[in-house]
Amino acid sequence: MLDFLSCRSVLLAVLVSSVALASDPHEKIVIRNEMISDHPGISTSSVYVSGQIATVLRCEKDVDPTKTKFLEEWKGRFEPLVVGGKTVVIVPIRDLNRAEAVPLLVTLVDGTEIPFIVKPKSFEEWGWTDHQVNVFKNPDSYNAVLSSLNDSLKRERKLREENERLKQEETSVDHALAALLVKREVKRTRFRSEQVAVLKDGDMGIEVETFSGPGKAAVVVRLTNTYSDEPWRFRDARLIAEFHTHSSLPFALRMDRSEIVPGQSGAIAVVIDQDAFESKEGLRDLALEIFRQDGLRQVLVNVDHRLIRK
């Protein structure tokens, strides 16, 4: 780990960190619906869990507690299952390892057996932990149809919000500037390069460059996947003023690729308006965090308020 955060005399301070778990305000705990398929090629459904968080399976009919169980050794990984009425409660004692998958058999009082695979939280679509899974065997039942309708409405709303976000970015000056910085077209902007730090963190080569500008500051992080056998994937970024906060300040971000395969490089450019630096006491320093897909913080960059030029 390379720690430059104590260097207050320069405009760039960088912390490279890929070993400690990041504080992740964007982790999702979701309620979702699971339609059990009768297709012979689809034998089990997945449930995603996290340590010390209860995940509830809610079925359409009552569950038989005597025949609902893990199908392999589970002690040390889970608290005893809690079964009552239509629900099964799963509580992992700790986070499961990425490779861990525990078979669970849920048996209804009518004898219907529903197999599940209990896995660590998914990293698809930014990752989630199942808070509640509504299990439907009959897709034509009233509750199943109603749940499918609600899911469709949620997807439609999400698409509308995404389209609105994209429309706003198309007309955003800061996003346009970030796009130019990603392409190394600094001369087409009013930014001025102030400092560059070249670092190494395991299999990742990292170059961080800060830019000063009139009423704006910018950071470009260039990553090179040098030796890893797996691609590096971008998960999220956030801009904070205080490390104990979970809220992110506004900024514009552009990248040339969200996945960096071995031997490949990629760039992430962030443009920050002066408004984000302002506080009641005056301009303040900020911190930019870059997270990779597994939830670890890859880079932490101190963004000095002196990067804002008049």
QUIFENDA-V516753 format. One record per residue. N is the residue number from 0. SS is DSSP state (H for helix, E for strand, - for the rest). OMEGA is omega in whole degrees, -180 to 180 (999 if undefined). NEAR is the number of other ideal C-beta (glycine too) atoms within 8 Angstrom. Layout:
n=N ss=SS omega=OMEGA near=NEAR
n=N ss=SS omega=OMEGA near=NEAR
This chain:
n=0 ss=- omega=179 near=7
n=1 ss=E omega=-174 near=9
n=2 ss=E omega=179 near=6
n=3 ss=- omega=-173 near=11
n=4 ss=- omega=-179 near=9
n=5 ss=- omega=-177 near=6
n=6 ss=- omega=-175 near=7
n=7 ss=- omega=-177 near=5
n=8 ss=- omega=-180 near=3
n=9 ss=- omega=-178 near=8
n=10 ss=- omega=-178 near=9
n=11 ss=E omega=173 near=14
n=12 ss=E omega=-172 near=12
n=13 ss=E omega=171 near=15
n=14 ss=E omega=175 near=12
n=15 ss=E omega=-175 near=13
n=16 ss=- omega=176 near=13
n=17 ss=- omega=-178 near=10
n=18 ss=- omega=-179 near=5
n=19 ss=- omega=178 near=6
n=20 ss=E omega=180 near=5
n=21 ss=- omega=169 near=10
n=22 ss=- omega=-170 near=5
n=23 ss=- omega=-179 near=8
n=24 ss=- omega=-175 near=8
n=25 ss=- omega=178 near=7
n=26 ss=- omega=-175 near=10
n=27 ss=E omega=169 near=8
n=28 ss=E omega=-167 near=8
n=29 ss=E omega=168 near=8
n=30 ss=E omega=-177 near=6
n=31 ss=E omega=-179 near=9
n=32 ss=E omega=180 near=10
n=33 ss=E omega=177 near=9
n=34 ss=E omega=-178 near=8
n=35 ss=- omega=-176 near=9
n=36 ss=- omega=174 near=5
n=37 ss=- omega=-180 near=4
n=38 ss=- omega=-176 near=5
n=39 ss=- omega=-180 near=5
n=40 ss=- omega=178 near=4
n=41 ss=- omega=-171 near=6
n=42 ss=- omega=-177 near=5
n=43 ss=- omega=173 near=8
n=44 ss=E omega=-178 near=10
n=45 ss=E omega=174 near=9
n=46 ss=E omega=-175 near=14
n=47 ss=E omega=-173 near=12
n=48 ss=E omega=174 near=15
n=49 ss=- omega=-178 near=10
n=50 ss=- omega=176 near=9
n=51 ss=- omega=177 near=7
n=52 ss=- omega=-179 near=11
n=53 ss=E omega=174 near=7
n=54 ss=E omega=-175 near=15
n=55 ss=E omega=169 near=11
n=56 ss=E omega=180 near=14
n=57 ss=E omega=-176 near=9
n=58 ss=- omega=179 near=14
n=59 ss=- omega=-180 near=10
n=60 ss=- omega=180 near=9
n=61 ss=- omega=-178 near=8
n=62 ss=E omega=177 near=16
n=63 ss=- omega=-176 near=10
n=64 ss=H omega=-178 near=7
n=65 ss=H omega=-177 near=4
n=66 ss=H omega=177 near=8
n=67 ss=- omega=-170 near=13
n=68 ss=E omega=168 near=7
n=69 ss=E omega=-174 near=12
n=70 ss=- omega=174 near=7
n=71 ss=- omega=-177 near=6
n=72 ss=- omega=-176 near=4
n=73 ss=- omega=-177 near=8
n=74 ss=- omega=-175 near=5
n=75 ss=- omega=178 near=4
n=76 ss=- omega=-177 near=10
n=77 ss=E omega=166 near=13
n=78 ss=- omega=178 near=6
n=79 ss=- omega=179 near=4
n=80 ss=- omega=174 near=11
n=81 ss=E omega=-177 near=8
n=82 ss=E omega=178 near=10
n=83 ss=E omega=-178 near=6
n=84 ss=- omega=-177 near=5
n=85 ss=- omega=-171 near=8
n=86 ss=E omega=172 near=12
n=87 ss=E omega=-178 near=12
n=88 ss=E omega=180 near=11
n=89 ss=E omega=178 near=14
n=90 ss=E omega=175 near=11
n=91 ss=E omega=177 near=14
n=92 ss=- omega=179 near=9
n=93 ss=- omega=174 near=7
n=94 ss=- omega=175 near=8
n=95 ss=- omega=174 near=13
n=96 ss=- omega=-176 near=6
n=97 ss=- omega=-175 near=6
n=98 ss=- omega=-177 near=4
n=99 ss=- omega=176 near=9
n=100 ss=E omega=-173 near=7
n=101 ss=E omega=178 near=13
n=102 ss=E omega=178 near=12
n=103 ss=E omega=177 near=14
n=104 ss=E omega=175 near=13
n=105 ss=E omega=-178 near=14
n=106 ss=E omega=179 near=11
n=107 ss=E omega=-177 near=13
n=108 ss=- omega=178 near=7
n=109 ss=- omega=177 near=5
n=110 ss=- omega=179 near=6
n=111 ss=- omega=179 near=8
n=112 ss=E omega=-180 near=9
n=113 ss=E omega=-179 near=13
n=114 ss=E omega=176 near=11
n=115 ss=E omega=168 near=13
n=116 ss=E omega=180 near=12
n=117 ss=E omega=-174 near=14
n=118 ss=E omega=172 near=12
n=119 ss=E omega=-174 near=10
n=120 ss=- omega=-178 near=12
n=121 ss=E omega=175 near=9
n=122 ss=- omega=173 near=9
n=123 ss=H omega=180 near=5
n=124 ss=H omega=177 near=5
n=125 ss=H omega=172 near=9
n=126 ss=- omega=176 near=13
n=127 ss=E omega=169 near=12
n=128 ss=E omega=178 near=14
n=129 ss=E omega=173 near=12
n=130 ss=E omega=176 near=10
n=131 ss=E omega=176 near=10
n=132 ss=E omega=176 near=13
n=133 ss=E omega=-173 near=11
n=134 ss=E omega=-179 near=13
n=135 ss=E omega=176 near=14
n=136 ss=- omega=-179 near=8
n=137 ss=- omega=-177 near=7
n=138 ss=- omega=-178 near=8
n=139 ss=- omega=179 near=5
n=140 ss=- omega=-177 near=9
n=141 ss=H omega=-178 near=5
n=142 ss=H omega=180 near=9
n=143 ss=H omega=179 near=14
n=144 ss=H omega=180 near=10
n=145 ss=H omega=179 near=8
n=146 ss=H omega=177 near=11
n=147 ss=H omega=177 near=11
n=148 ss=H omega=179 near=8
n=149 ss=H omega=177 near=8
n=150 ss=H omega=179 near=10
n=151 ss=H omega=178 near=8
n=152 ss=H omega=178 near=8
n=153 ss=H omega=179 near=8
n=154 ss=H omega=179 near=8
n=155 ss=H omega=179 near=8
n=156 ss=H omega=179 near=8
n=157 ss=H omega=179 near=8
n=158 ss=H omega=177 near=8
n=159 ss=H omega=180 near=8
n=160 ss=H omega=179 near=8
n=161 ss=H omega=178 near=8
n=162 ss=H omega=178 near=8
n=163 ss=H omega=178 near=8
n=164 ss=H omega=180 near=8
n=165 ss=H omega=178 near=8
n=166 ss=H omega=179 near=8
n=167 ss=H omega=179 near=8
n=168 ss=H omega=179 near=9
n=169 ss=H omega=-178 near=7
n=170 ss=- omega=-177 near=5
n=171 ss=- omega=177 near=9
n=172 ss=H omega=-178 near=5
n=173 ss=H omega=177 near=11
n=174 ss=H omega=177 near=13
n=175 ss=H omega=178 near=8
n=176 ss=H omega=178 near=14
n=177 ss=H omega=179 near=15
n=178 ss=H omega=178 near=10
n=179 ss=H omega=180 near=11
n=180 ss=H omega=177 near=17
n=181 ss=H omega=-178 near=13
n=182 ss=- omega=-179 near=7
n=183 ss=- omega=-180 near=5
n=184 ss=- omega=-177 near=8
n=185 ss=H omega=-178 near=10
n=186 ss=H omega=179 near=4
n=187 ss=H omega=178 near=5
n=188 ss=- omega=176 near=10
n=189 ss=- omega=178 near=5
n=190 ss=- omega=177 near=12
n=191 ss=E omega=179 near=8
n=192 ss=E omega=-178 near=9
n=193 ss=E omega=-176 near=9
n=194 ss=E omega=180 near=9
n=195 ss=E omega=174 near=8
n=196 ss=E omega=178 near=10
n=197 ss=E omega=-172 near=6
n=198 ss=E omega=177 near=11
n=199 ss=E omega=179 near=8
n=200 ss=E omega=-179 near=12
n=201 ss=- omega=-179 near=6
n=202 ss=- omega=-176 near=7
n=203 ss=E omega=168 near=14
n=204 ss=E omega=-172 near=10
n=205 ss=E omega=173 near=16
n=206 ss=E omega=-180 near=11
n=207 ss=E omega=180 near=15
n=208 ss=E omega=177 near=11
n=209 ss=E omega=-178 near=16
n=210 ss=E omega=172 near=15
n=211 ss=E omega=-179 near=12
n=212 ss=E omega=178 near=14
n=213 ss=E omega=179 near=6
n=214 ss=- omega=-179 near=7
n=215 ss=E omega=171 near=13
n=216 ss=E omega=-179 near=14
n=217 ss=E omega=177 near=16
n=218 ss=E omega=173 near=14
n=219 ss=E omega=177 near=13
n=220 ss=E omega=178 near=14
n=221 ss=E omega=-175 near=12
n=222 ss=E omega=177 near=14
n=223 ss=E omega=177 near=11
n=224 ss=E omega=-169 near=15
n=225 ss=- omega=-173 near=9
n=226 ss=- omega=-174 near=5
n=227 ss=- omega=176 near=11
n=228 ss=- omega=-177 near=3
n=229 ss=- omega=176 near=5
n=230 ss=- omega=172 near=9
n=231 ss=E omega=-178 near=13
n=232 ss=E omega=177 near=9
n=233 ss=E omega=177 near=14
n=234 ss=E omega=-173 near=11
n=235 ss=E omega=173 near=8
n=236 ss=E omega=175 near=12
n=237 ss=E omega=-178 near=10
n=238 ss=E omega=-175 near=15
n=239 ss=E omega=176 near=12
n=240 ss=- omega=180 near=9
n=241 ss=- omega=-172 near=5
n=242 ss=- omega=180 near=5
n=243 ss=- omega=-179 near=3
n=244 ss=- omega=178 near=7
n=245 ss=- omega=-179 near=4
n=246 ss=- omega=-179 near=6
n=247 ss=- omega=175 near=8
n=248 ss=- omega=-178 near=10
n=249 ss=- omega=176 near=7
n=250 ss=- omega=177 near=14
n=251 ss=E omega=-177 near=12
n=252 ss=E omega=173 near=10
n=253 ss=E omega=176 near=11
n=254 ss=E omega=179 near=11
n=255 ss=- omega=174 near=7
n=256 ss=- omega=179 near=7
n=257 ss=- omega=179 near=6
n=258 ss=E omega=-178 near=9
n=259 ss=E omega=-179 near=12
n=260 ss=- omega=180 near=7
n=261 ss=- omega=-179 near=10
n=262 ss=- omega=-177 near=5
n=263 ss=- omega=176 near=9
n=264 ss=E omega=178 near=9
n=265 ss=E omega=-177 near=14
n=266 ss=E omega=174 near=11
n=267 ss=E omega=180 near=15
n=268 ss=E omega=180 near=15
n=269 ss=E omega=176 near=15
n=270 ss=E omega=-175 near=14
n=271 ss=E omega=178 near=16
n=272 ss=E omega=-178 near=10
n=273 ss=H omega=-179 near=9
n=274 ss=H omega=-178 near=6
n=275 ss=H omega=-178 near=11
n=276 ss=H omega=-172 near=13
n=277 ss=E omega=176 near=8
n=278 ss=E omega=-180 near=8
n=279 ss=- omega=-179 near=2
n=280 ss=- omega=-177 near=4
n=281 ss=E omega=180 near=5
n=282 ss=E omega=-178 near=8
n=283 ss=- omega=174 near=10
n=284 ss=- omega=178 near=9
n=285 ss=E omega=177 near=14
n=286 ss=E omega=178 near=12
n=287 ss=E omega=179 near=15
n=288 ss=E omega=176 near=13
n=289 ss=E omega=-179 near=13
n=290 ss=E omega=173 near=15
n=291 ss=E omega=-167 near=13
n=292 ss=- omega=-178 near=10
n=293 ss=- omega=176 near=7
n=294 ss=- omega=178 near=12
n=295 ss=E omega=176 near=12
n=296 ss=E omega=-179 near=12
n=297 ss=E omega=-176 near=13
n=298 ss=E omega=171 near=14
n=299 ss=E omega=-177 near=13
n=300 ss=E omega=172 near=16
n=301 ss=E omega=-179 near=12
n=302 ss=E omega=-175 near=14
n=303 ss=- omega=-179 near=12
n=304 ss=H omega=179 near=10
n=305 ss=H omega=175 near=6
n=306 ss=H omega=177 near=14
n=307 ss=E omega=178 near=12
n=308 ss=E omega=176 near=8
n=309 ss=- omega=999 near=2
